[in-house]
Amino acid sequence: MVEIAQDKPYRELMQTFARHPISCYESDTFIEILKFYYEPEEAHLAAHMGWDLEPEENIAKRAGVGLDDAARLLTRMASKFFVRGIKRPDGVRVFRLPFILPGLFEMPFVVRQPSPELDRLGDLWEKYFEEGWGREFNSGPIQLARALPSINAPKEQVMPYEDAVEVVKQASFATINPCQCRQVKRGCGDPMDVCILLGMGFYGGNVPGQAVLDPAQMVSKPRSRIAPLDEVVEVLKRSEEAGLVHITMNVQGDPWLICNCCRHACHALRGITELDIPHAVAPSSYWCTVDEDLCTGCWACIDRCPVSAIEMKDSTVVEVDIELCLGCGVCTSICSPEALRLEKRDPDRVFTPLTSEHDLFVMRGAAKNKPYPVHPH
């Protein structure tokens, strides 16, 4: 890549994102994506930030920017939701970068109304996924995402962190959002308003203080809305009826979100369906089993399975590839003779880190030689 002067702050910011365990893929396409989010002076300041909240004075000093200018730029970026800012009870303003995904990728599609400009950004993210970021995001021994079993699937007793309804109950609040992946991919006919964010984990956790937001600098009214438990459960049910997979962060505590994903658009499932990375999504602690006496060989479950883990064994009975099966259970709801059931896997075959930033990121970073926590330059 030939570097030109005006791209320097964006290349520095790209290198900052590349150091995180949820890493970027370094390319000119990502530079163009960053230009949508940040003005050059914003990119320069953001390149000297990290993923822990810290006072704006520290960021300004590290970037060699005057405090007044830094405060202005940080307020503007926070008001666009491209960094997070908090004014603590002691009056100190602290800021941090978003993760790439979940975080940077999603925010424009959550806070902006549909437009040709947003479509162009979606096209850039799609190009970026195909040229290398999809493989970077989905590769490695520690997966970022895991499947949750269907809430309606017949199964043995489920642990609370694998019960989608219980996960929602444990969150401080839940919001319903338009699916960002389907906005980017376009042309997918699956339901849109089924992306669930849980509490403040997506934004970096619950932090005392007030959000740094200047209404005059907000680009539009966010499309996210807080929803009561019964409505969120209806979203889960409606998603299952559409054959969507409940996918969450690959942790036991504070999982941030439940996405309801299709094979066509989801960045995680496409790691399996398009990039041939079999374990791009960690399975639930279940796998699907077949009662051969009940199976009629109708093919409904074969068409339903999002990762092609079910195939015809002979002319009348299907067979499940347990190495591919996500244990999501979406096939069970389409099985009229009720021949399919979720049963527990061998516990040695499933590992779920306890928390994101203290377990998942540390282990993923170690595997990718990207130590976590990431200390800003």
Residue pairs with C-beta under 8 A, 6 or more apart in sequence:
1 27
1 28
3 11
6 40
7 31
9 38
9 40
9 41
9 43
9 44
9 47
10 31
10 34
10 35
10 38
10 40
10 43
11 31
12 43
12 44
12 47
13 34
13 38
13 43
13 44
13 46
13 47
14 24
14 26
14 30
14 31
14 34
15 26
15 47
16 46
16 47
16 48
16 49
16 97
16 376
16 377
17 23
17 24
17 30
17 97
17 100
17 104
18 24
18 26
19 370
19 374
20 51
20 99
20 100
20 361
20 365
20 370
20 372
20 374
21 361
21 362
21 364
21 365
21 368
21 370
21 372
22 99
22 100
22 101
22 137
22 144
22 361
22 364
23 100
23 136
23 368
23 370
24 30
24 100
24 133
24 136
25 128
25 131
25 132
25 133
25 135
25 136
27 128
27 131
27 132
27 133
29 124
29 127
29 128
29 131
30 128
30 133
32 124
33 121
33 124
33 125
33 128
34 43
36 108
36 121
36 124
37 80
37 82
37 104
37 108
38 46
38 77
38 82
41 69
41 73
42 73
42 76
42 77
42 82
44 63
44 65
45 59
45 60
45 63
45 65
45 70
45 73
45 74
45 77
46 77
46 82
46 83
46 97
47 63
47 377
48 59
48 62
48 63
48 376
48 377
49 59
49 83
49 95
49 96
49 97
49 376
50 96
50 97
50 373
50 374
50 375
50 376
51 96
51 97
51 99
51 204
51 373
51 374
52 96
52 373
53 84
53 86
53 94
53 95
53 96
53 204
53 207
54 94
54 95
54 96
55 92
55 93
55 94
56 67
56 70
56 71
56 74
56 93
56 94
56 95
57 67
59 70
59 74
59 95
59 376
60 66
60 67
60 69
60 70
60 71
62 376
62 377
63 70
65 73
71 93
74 83
74 85
74 93
74 95
74 212
75 85
75 212
75 214
75 217
76 214
76 217
77 83
77 85
78 84
78 85
78 95
78 211
78 212
78 213
79 212
79 213
79 214
79 215
79 216
79 217
79 218
80 111
80 217
80 218
80 219
81 107
81 110
81 111
81 222
82 98
82 104
82 107
83 95
83 96
83 97
83 98
84 95
84 96
84 97
84 98
84 203
84 204
84 211
85 93
85 94
85 95
85 211
85 212
85 213
86 93
86 94
86 95
86 207
86 208
86 209
86 210
86 211
86 212
87 93
87 209
87 210
87 211
87 212
88 94
88 207
88 208
88 209
89 208
89 209
93 212
94 207
94 209
95 212
96 204
98 104
98 107
98 203
98 204
100 137
101 137
101 267
102 202
102 249
102 256
102 257
103 202
105 125
105 180
105 267
106 177
106 180
108 118
108 121
109 118
109 122
109 178
109 180
109 183
109 184
110 177
110 178
110 180
110 222
110 223
110 224
111 218
111 219
111 220
111 222
111 223
111 224
112 118
112 219
112 220
112 223
113 220
113 223
114 183
118 183
119 186
122 183
122 184
122 185
122 186
123 184
125 184
126 184
126 185
129 137
129 267
129 270
134 267
134 270
134 271
134 274
134 275
135 271
135 275
135 277
137 144
137 267
137 268
137 271
138 267
138 268
138 271
138 275
138 277
138 280
139 271
139 277
139 280
140 364
140 367
140 368
141 367
142 250
142 353
142 360
142 363
142 364
142 367
143 250
143 279
143 280
143 281
143 282
144 249
144 250
144 268
144 360
144 364
145 247
145 248
145 249
145 250
145 259
145 268
145 280
145 281
145 282
146 247
146 248
146 249
146 250
146 281
146 282
146 283
146 284
146 352
147 245
147 246
147 247
147 281
147 282
147 283
147 284
147 326
147 327
147 328
148 162
148 163
148 164
148 167
148 246
148 247
148 248
148 258
148 284
148 328
149 155
149 158
149 162
149 164
149 246
149 284
149 286
149 327
149 328
149 329
149 342
150 240
150 246
150 328
150 329
150 330
150 332
150 333
150 342
151 163
151 164
151 165
151 233
151 236
151 237
151 240
151 246
152 237
152 240
152 329
152 332
152 333
153 329
153 330
153 332
153 333
153 341
153 342
154 332
154 338
154 341
154 342
155 286
155 329
155 341
155 342
155 343
156 286
156 342
156 343
156 344
159 285
160 166
160 167
160 170
161 167
161 251
161 252
161 253
161 255
161 352
162 284
162 285
164 236
164 246
164 248
164 258
165 233
165 236
167 198
167 248
167 255
167 258
168 174
168 196
168 198
168 229
168 232
168 233
168 236
168 258
169 229
171 198
171 199
172 199
172 200
172 206
173 198
173 199
173 226
174 196
174 197
174 198
174 199
174 226
174 227
174 229
174 232
175 196
175 197
175 224
175 225
175 226
175 227
176 193
176 194
176 195
176 196
176 224
176 225
176 227
176 231
176 232
176 235
177 193
177 195
177 196
177 197
177 223
177 224
177 225
178 192
178 193
178 195
178 223
179 190
179 191
179 192
179 193
179 194
179 195
179 259
179 260
179 265
180 195
181 259
181 261
181 265
181 266
181 267
182 188
182 190
182 192
182 262
182 264
182 265
183 192
184 265
185 264
185 265
188 262
188 264
188 265
190 242
190 243
190 244
190 262
190 264
190 265
191 238
191 239
191 242
191 244
191 260
193 235
194 235
194 238
194 239
194 244
194 259
194 260
195 257
195 259
195 260
196 232
196 235
196 236
196 257
196 258
196 259
196 260
197 224
197 256
197 257
198 254
198 255
198 256
198 257
198 258
199 206
199 254
199 256
200 206
200 207
201 249
201 254
201 255
201 256
201 257
201 356
202 256
202 257
205 254
227 235
235 260
236 246
236 258
236 260
239 246
239 260
240 246
240 330
240 333
241 333
242 260
243 262
243 304
243 306
243 330
243 334
244 260
244 261
244 262
244 330
245 260
245 261
245 262
245 266
245 269
245 306
245 326
245 328
245 330
246 258
246 259
246 260
246 261
246 328
247 258
247 259
247 260
247 261
247 266
247 268
247 269
247 281
248 255
248 256
248 257
248 258
248 259
249 255
249 256
249 257
249 356
249 360
250 282
250 352
250 353
250 360
251 352
251 353
251 354
251 355
251 356
251 359
251 360
252 352
252 353
252 354
252 355
253 354
253 355
254 355
254 356
255 356
256 356
259 266
261 268
261 269
261 306
262 269
262 306
263 269
263 270
263 272
263 273
263 306
263 307
264 270
268 280
268 281
269 280
269 281
269 306
269 307
271 277
271 280
271 281
272 278
272 280
272 281
272 307
272 324
273 306
273 307
273 308
278 323
278 324
281 326
282 350
282 352
283 325
283 326
283 327
283 345
283 350
284 326
284 327
284 328
284 342
284 350
285 327
285 344
285 345
285 347
285 350
285 352
286 327
286 329
286 342
286 343
286 344
286 345
287 320
287 322
287 325
287 327
287 342
287 343
287 345
288 309
288 310
288 320
288 325
288 327
288 329
288 331
288 332
288 340
288 341
288 342
288 343
289 320
289 340
289 341
289 342
289 343
290 317
290 318
290 319
290 320
290 339
290 340
291 338
291 339
291 340
291 341
292 317
292 339
293 339
294 337
294 338
294 339
295 316
295 317
295 318
295 337
295 339
296 316
296 336
296 337
296 339
297 312
297 314
297 315
297 316
297 317
297 318
298 336
298 337
299 312
299 318
300 334
300 335
300 336
301 310
301 318
301 331
301 334
301 335
301 340
302 310
302 311
302 312
302 318
304 330
304 331
304 334
305 330
305 331
306 326
306 328
306 330
307 324
307 325
307 326
308 324
309 320
309 321
309 322
309 324
309 325
309 326
310 318
310 319
310 320
310 321
310 325
310 331
311 318
311 319
311 321
312 318
312 319
313 319
322 345
327 342
327 345
329 342
331 340
332 338
332 340
332 341
332 342
353 359
353 360
353 363
357 372
357 373
361 372
362 372
364 370
364 372
365 371
365 372
365 374
366 372
